[in-house]
């Protein structure tokens, strides 16, 4: 897997808070990049879950459970 370099602009207070947090945890080189990567992945997951929930609002819980049972039983 190759890495891509980003230029990210954040408020000074955010930078200071993150660097302070990482320093307290015994931070080392690359920790800011790992932190950002994990944060982006978590946010993308949250957005995906929100979208699925919105899409599924049109269905009753019974319909959703029946679809799950059907899909699992099809294996």
Secondary structure as UniProt FT lines:
FT   HELIX           12..24
FT   TURN            25..26
FT   TURN            29..30
FT   HELIX           31..56
FT   TURN            57..58
FT   HELIX           61..73
//
